[in-house]
Amino acid sequence: MSNPQSLTDEERGRFSWQIMMSGFGEDSQHKLKQSSALVSRVGGLGSPVALYLAMAGIGKLVIAHGGVPELGHMNRWIMSPYEGVDKISPVDSVIAHIRKLNPTIELVGVKESVTEENAAELVSQADIIMDCPPYFEERHLLNREAIRQNKPMVEAAVCGAEGYLTVIAPGETPCMSCLGFQSKDWELPFPVIGAVPGVIGSMAAMEAVKVLTGYGEPLKNRLVMYNGETAEFQTIKLKRRSDCEVCKPVVVYQ
Ligand SMILES: [Zn+2]
């Protein structure tokens, strides 16, 4: 049971413009403060995700990303400085940046991307999973672990001028595997202009705020597609696959 009284006066002031939103209030702000998110990779997509979740007042972020930025990332990795190309971990850059914007958030940096070995541990550290890597292998590992640990996952992706977004809720919605997202024919580098992951990453952060607080209607069983070329959004309905190997109903014998 959340207790609005646990917000400090400083937090009431800092978040006053969102607390005043109808249907949000101090109760939602407190829920956010009690919540945590895993952001898998903080490149073009994960950077705005981490930024807006931190600024919204989430209590804890676990940021996982191996390696360092390359020159070609600098059209969209908004929190990695230019002088850090080939040198500075995006985990260090993002944590330093966020710390200046939200001095009270708990930040856990993991300088590894998601692997078969660490996926379960990473997912166990957060209430919601923000799926932002450019590799389908990592996305499927997170999908599997999120389903296994019964945690919601915001699935965000971009390519070219297009972006995609949906909320996966175990038992309620299709999972990544149901949707048939595969790594076939997927190669890096792929075309992208930085504002597109900016749009989708910001929307992904909003979906997480909604799932964590109960505010609004999270994007469950729906997929939003954004076309930056025409500035149009399209929403399609999604259905679970009853024969999905990953999220099929689990029968518990007692
Ligand atoms: Zn499934």
Boltz pocket constraint, residues with backbone or C-beta under 6 A from the ligand:
constraints:
  - pocket:
      binder: B
      contacts: [[A, 173], [A, 174], [A, 175], [A, 176], [A, 177], [A, 178], [A, 179], [A, 241], [A, 244], [A, 245], [A, 246], [A, 247], [A, 248]]
      max_distance: 6.0
